[in-house]
Amino acid sequence: MIDFKQYGIDMWDTDKIDSFRKTLLAWYDREKRDLPWRHTKNPYHIWISEIMLQQTQVATVIPYYERFLEWFPTIADLANADEERLLKAWEGLGYYSRVRNMQIAAQQIMTDFDGHFPETYAEIAQLKGIGPYTAGAIASIAFDLVEPAVDGNVMRVMARLFEVNYDIGDPKNRKIFQAICEVLIDPKRPGDFNQALMDLGADIESAKNPRPEESPIRFFSAAYLHNTMDKYPIKEPKKKPKPIQIQAFVITNSKGEFLLEKNDSERLLAGFWSFPLLETQIVAQQLSLFETDSKETPTISQKTVFEKDYRLQPVWSDQTFPLVKHTFSHRRWLVDIIAGTVLDDTLANDKTLAWVKKEDLDNYPLATPQKKLMASYFKANPL
């Protein structure tokens, strides 16, 4: 256990800790959200929900969670799933490495644990894509193990509770919040304790527009009592995503079918289908232009590169489209659409390409940027 005094934290005595646990859990019993994954102790179901809830709102996750279990009801089903169906199940949630890691972890479970979800924290933490928070959540909720589940929401609550003067965004400081939760966690109801903190941090103690007067633990909170709620948690601002200019080519053939390409690389959005995309160099002088709703007309050289790479000769359209924008965690795509039609639709065999009818587009795994591109194109060209 760390020395809390070293970090300027005045840890409570056992009576206050016990009172805190009772207060928090009594509030949770009255106010807890009715969520489908809270009606089960199945570690597979809890695992799916926890991975989906990372960076995603609860209301968004529920239909994804229910469909995922319908498509992949067992660990074996997930382990053996076809990649395209797996990506289709995750389509729209983003952070697609997570579902790929889930499949690898499911394969680990089939191989190393004879298809049974591991039941200790150490074994759970060995699974691909499962970090300390997720391992703690599964261990405590599914198996009643006394393991904290410390995510950003929980660190925010702890920072206010003890006026922790350390940046919650700095990974090296996580051990401070982990140690606090190891002391506070209720050994009789560890899963409920963790979920109570999650609910509190996601709503009343949220990052934006918190409602401290409604907090059930406000009289335990040093920040509330000292009127310093606006100071905590300490968190350095994130760097702005890097803008990247992308050219999207919406190519149709004489049958009205659309050209889609599968991303066979190991890079961003691997495994998904999209209109052919060409990344172009961003120069400093263009940044102010890209941050507006205006766009730059595609150059002849970009069209020429497409014709050479795809060995197609489109008749290019003069139609213009609004700039399509999509922000990832570390980059921001600014996508310009150019449309064209080909008479000879013979496809190059060095890429994974397909001609697809409009009504069949949704049968392919399509990431959010591609859906935005289709929405922009079909708004201008209703069929």
C-alpha positions in Angstrom: 0.0 0.0 0.0 1.3 3.5 -0.8 1.9 6.2 1.7 -1.0 8.5 1.2 0.6 11.3 3.2 3.3 11.3 0.5 0.7 12.4 -2.0 -1.0 14.9 0.3 -4.0 12.6 1.0 -5.6 12.4 4.4 -7.0 8.9 4.4 -10.0 8.3 6.7 -10.3 6.1 9.7 -12.2 2.8 9.6 -15.4 4.2 10.9 -15.6 6.9 8.2 -14.7 4.4 5.5 -17.6 2.1 6.7 -20.0 5.1 6.8 -18.9 6.0 3.2 -19.6 2.5 2.0 -23.0 2.4 3.5 -24.0 5.8 2.2 -22.8 5.1 -1.4 -24.4 1.6 -1.5 -27.7 2.9 -0.1 -27.8 5.5 -2.8 -27.0 2.9 -5.4 -29.7 0.5 -4.2 -32.3 3.4 -4.6 -31.0 5.0 -7.8 -29.0 2.4 -9.8 -29.7 2.3 -13.6 -31.6 -0.7 -14.9 -29.2 -2.0 -17.5 -29.3 -5.4 -19.2 -25.9 -6.5 -18.1 -26.8 -5.9 -14.5 -29.3 -8.8 -14.7 -26.6 -11.4 -15.1 -23.4 -12.7 -13.4 -22.3 -14.2 -16.7 -18.7 -13.0 -17.1 -18.9 -13.1 -20.9 -21.9 -10.8 -20.9 -20.2 -8.4 -18.4 -17.0 -8.4 -20.4 -18.9 -7.4 -23.6 -20.7 -4.6 -21.9 -17.5 -3.2 -20.3 -15.6 -3.2 -23.6 -18.5 -1.5 -25.4 -18.9 1.1 -22.7 -15.4 2.4 -23.1 -15.8 5.8 -24.8 -19.5 5.2 -25.6 -22.7 6.3 -23.9 -24.9 3.7 -22.2 -27.9 4.5 -24.3 -25.9 3.8 -27.5 -24.4 0.6 -26.1 -27.6 -1.2 -25.1 -28.8 -2.2 -28.7 -25.3 -3.1 -29.7 -24.9 -5.3 -26.6 -28.2 -7.1 -27.3 -27.4 -7.7 -31.0 -23.8 -8.8 -30.2 -25.1 -11.5 -27.9 -27.7 -12.5 -30.4 -25.1 -12.9 -33.1 -22.4 -14.4 -30.8 -24.2 -16.0 -27.8 -21.1 -17.9 -26.5 -17.4 -17.4 -26.2 -16.9 -20.1 -28.8 -19.1 -18.2 -31.3 -17.0 -15.1 -30.8 -13.8 -17.0 -31.1 -14.9 -18.5 -34.4 -16.7 -15.5 -35.9 -16.1 -14.3 -39.4 -14.2 -11.0 -39.4 -16.7 -9.2 -41.6 -19.6 -10.2 -39.4 -17.6 -9.3 -36.3 -16.9 -5.8 -37.7 -20.5 -5.5 -38.8 -21.6 -6.2 -35.2 -19.3 -3.4 -34.0 -20.0 -1.0 -36.8 -20.5 2.5 -35.4 -19.0 1.9 -32.0 -15.5 2.9 -33.2 -12.2 1.8 -31.7 -12.3 -1.4 -33.8 -9.1 -2.8 -32.3 -11.2 -3.6 -29.3 -13.5 -6.1 -30.9 -10.5 -7.7 -32.7 -8.8 -8.0 -29.3 -12.0 -9.5 -27.9 -11.9 -12.2 -30.5 -8.3 -12.9 -29.7 -9.2 -13.1 -26.0 -12.1 -15.5 -26.8 -9.6 -17.7 -28.7 -7.3 -17.6 -25.7 -10.2 -18.7 -23.4 -11.0 -21.6 -25.8 -7.3 -22.7 -25.9 -6.0 -21.9 -22.4 -9.1 -22.2 -20.2 -11.0 -25.0 -22.1 -13.7 -22.5 -23.1 -14.5 -21.4 -19.5 -14.0 -17.7 -18.6 -11.1 -17.4 -16.1 -12.2 -16.7 -12.5 -9.2 -14.9 -11.0 -8.1 -11.3 -11.5 -4.6 -12.4 -12.6 -6.0 -14.8 -15.3 -8.6 -12.3 -16.5 -5.9 -9.6 -16.8 -3.9 -11.9 -19.1 -6.6 -11.8 -21.8 -5.9 -9.7 -24.9 -7.3 -6.2 -24.6 -8.2 -6.4 -20.9 -6.5 -3.8 -18.7 -6.7 -3.2 -15.0 -10.0 -1.5 -15.0 -11.8 -4.1 -17.1 -10.2 -6.9 -15.2 -11.4 -5.3 -11.9 -14.9 -4.8 -13.2 -15.3 -8.4 -14.4 -13.7 -9.9 -11.3 -15.8 -7.9 -8.9 -19.2 -8.0 -10.7 -19.1 -11.5 -12.1 -17.1 -13.3 -9.3 -17.5 -11.0 -6.2 -13.7 -10.6 -6.0 -12.6 -7.6 -3.9 -10.9 -5.8 -6.9 -11.4 -2.1 -7.7 -12.4 -1.0 -11.2 -10.7 2.4 -11.6 -11.6 4.3 -14.8 -11.8 8.0 -15.6 -15.2 8.4 -13.9 -13.9 6.8 -10.7 -10.7 8.8 -10.7 -12.8 12.0 -11.0 -14.8 11.1 -8.0 -11.7 10.2 -6.0 -9.9 13.4 -7.0 -12.8 15.4 -5.6 -13.3 13.3 -2.6 -9.7 13.7 -1.4 -8.6 16.8 -3.3 -5.9 14.8 -5.2 -3.5 17.2 -6.7 -2.3 14.8 -9.4 -3.3 14.7 -13.1 -5.8 12.0 -13.7 -4.8 11.8 -17.4 -1.2 10.9 -16.6 -0.9 7.1 -16.5 1.8 7.1 -13.8 -0.7 8.6 -11.4 -3.2 5.8 -11.7 -1.6 4.0 -8.8 -2.7 6.7 -6.5 -6.4 6.3 -7.3 -6.1 2.5 -7.4 -4.7 2.6 -3.9 -7.5 4.8 -2.6 -10.1 2.5 -4.1 -8.4 -0.6 -2.6 -8.9 1.0 0.8 -12.5 2.1 0.3 -14.0 -0.8 -1.7 -16.7 -2.7 0.2 -15.5 -6.3 0.7 -19.0 -7.6 1.0 -20.4 -6.0 -2.2 -17.4 -5.2 -4.4 -19.2 -5.3 -7.7 -22.0 -3.1 -6.5 -19.5 -0.7 -5.0 -17.6 -0.4 -8.3 -20.8 0.1 -10.2 -22.1 2.7 -7.8 -18.9 4.8 -8.4 -19.3 4.3 -12.1 -22.9 5.6 -12.0 -22.0 8.5 -9.8 -19.1 9.5 -12.0 -21.1 9.2 -15.2 -23.9 11.4 -14.0 -23.9 13.5 -10.8 -20.1 13.7 -10.7 -19.7 14.0 -14.5 -16.8 16.0 -16.1 -19.2 18.5 -17.5 -22.0 20.2 -15.6 -21.7 18.2 -12.4 -24.4 18.5 -9.8 -22.5 18.3 -6.5 -25.5 19.3 -4.4 -27.2 16.1 -5.5 -24.2 13.9 -4.7 -25.0 11.3 -2.0 -21.3 11.5 -0.8 -21.0 15.3 -0.8 -20.4 15.5 2.9 -17.5 13.1 2.5 -16.0 15.2 -0.3 -13.2 17.5 0.6 -13.7 19.4 -2.6 -17.4 20.0 -1.8 -16.7 21.0 1.8 -13.9 23.3 0.8 -15.7 24.8 -2.2 -13.0 23.6 -4.6 -15.1 21.4 -6.9 -14.1 23.6 -9.9 -10.5 22.7 -9.4 -10.8 18.9 -9.4 -9.9 16.7 -11.1 -6.7 18.0 -12.4 -6.3 17.1 -16.0 -4.1 18.5 -18.7 -6.0 19.3 -22.0 -5.5 16.8 -24.8 -3.7 17.7 -27.9 -5.9 18.6 -30.8 -6.3 15.8 -33.4 -4.1 16.2 -36.4 -6.0 17.2 -39.5 -5.6 14.9 -42.5 -7.0 15.7 -45.9 -8.6 12.7 -47.7 -10.0 12.4 -51.2 -13.0 10.0 -51.5 -13.8 8.7 -55.0 -17.5 7.8 -55.5 -17.4 5.7 -58.7 -20.4 4.2 -60.4 -20.7 1.8 -63.4 -23.3 1.6 -66.1 -25.5 -0.5 -63.8 -25.5 2.1 -61.1 -23.4 0.0 -58.8 -20.8 1.7 -56.5 -17.2 0.8 -56.2 -16.2 -0.3 -52.7 -12.7 -1.2 -51.5 -11.8 -3.3 -48.5 -9.0 -1.9 -46.3 -6.7 -4.9 -46.2 -4.0 -3.0 -44.4 -3.3 -3.3 -40.6 -3.9 0.4 -40.2 -6.9 2.5 -39.2 -10.3 0.9 -40.1 -8.6 -2.3 -41.3 -11.2 -4.8 -42.6 -13.8 -2.2 -43.4 -15.2 -1.4 -46.8 -15.4 2.2 -48.2 -15.3 4.3 -51.3 -11.7 4.4 -52.5 -9.8 6.9 -50.4 -6.6 8.8 -51.2 -4.8 10.7 -48.5 -3.2 13.9 -49.5 -0.5 16.0 -47.9 -1.7 18.8 -45.6 0.3 22.0 -45.7 0.2 24.7 -43.0 -1.4 27.3 -45.4 -4.4 25.1 -45.8 -5.3 24.5 -42.2 -7.6 27.5 -41.9 -9.4 26.5 -45.0 -10.0 22.9 -43.7 -11.5 24.2 -40.4 -14.3 25.8 -42.4 -17.2 24.3 -44.3 -15.5 25.2 -47.6 -13.4 22.7 -49.5 -10.6 22.5 -52.1 -11.5 21.4 -55.6 -9.8 18.1 -56.3 -6.8 18.5 -58.6 -6.1 16.7 -61.9 -3.1 15.0 -60.3 -5.4 13.3 -57.7 -7.7 12.1 -60.4 -4.7 10.8 -62.3 -3.4 8.9 -59.3 -6.7 7.2 -58.9 -6.8 6.3 -62.6 -3.4 4.8 -62.4 -3.9 3.0 -59.1 -7.3 1.5 -59.9 -6.8 1.1 -63.7 -10.2 2.7 -64.4 -11.0 5.7 -66.6 -13.9 7.5 -65.1 -15.8 10.3 -66.7 -15.4 12.8 -63.9 -18.4 14.8 -62.7 -18.4 18.5 -62.0 -20.7 18.1 -59.1 -19.4 19.4 -55.8 -20.2 18.2 -52.3 -19.8 19.6 -48.8 -16.6 18.6 -47.0 -17.1 15.5 -44.8 -15.5 15.6 -41.4 -14.8 12.8 -38.9 -12.7 13.0 -35.8 -10.8 10.0 -34.4 -8.9 10.2 -31.1 -5.6 11.5 -32.6 -6.6 12.6 -36.1 -9.3 14.5 -37.9 -10.3 13.5 -41.4 -11.4 16.2 -43.8 -12.8 14.3 -46.7 -13.6 15.8 -50.1 -15.8 13.8 -52.5 -15.3 13.6 -56.3 -17.7 11.5 -58.4 -17.3 9.7 -61.6 -18.7 7.0 -63.9 -17.0 4.2 -65.8 -18.1 2.3 -68.9 -15.4 -0.4 -68.5 -15.8 -1.6 -65.0 -13.1 -4.3 -65.1 -11.5 -4.4 -61.6 -7.8 -4.6 -60.8 -6.8 -7.8 -59.1 -4.2 -6.4 -56.8 -6.9 -4.8 -54.5 -10.0 -6.1 -52.8 -12.7 -4.3 -54.8 -16.4 -4.9 -55.5 -19.3 -3.3 -57.4 -22.2 -3.0 -55.0 -25.8 -2.0 -55.5 -27.1 0.8 -53.4 -29.5 -1.5 -51.6 -26.7 -3.9 -50.7 -24.3 -1.4 -49.3 -25.4 -2.0 -45.7 -24.5 -5.7 -46.1 -20.9 -4.7 -45.9 -19.1 -3.6 -42.7 -18.9 0.2 -43.1 -17.2 2.5 -40.6 -18.8 5.8 -39.6 -16.7 7.9 -42.0 -18.0 5.9 -44.9 -21.6 6.3 -43.7 -21.1 10.0 -43.6 -19.7 9.9 -47.1 -22.7 8.0 -48.3 -25.1 10.3 -46.6 -23.5 13.3 -48.2 -23.5 11.8 -51.7 -27.1 10.5 -51.6 -28.4 13.7 -50.2 -27.1 15.4 -53.3 -28.1 12.4 -55.5 -31.3 10.8 -54.2 -32.0 7.6 -56.1 
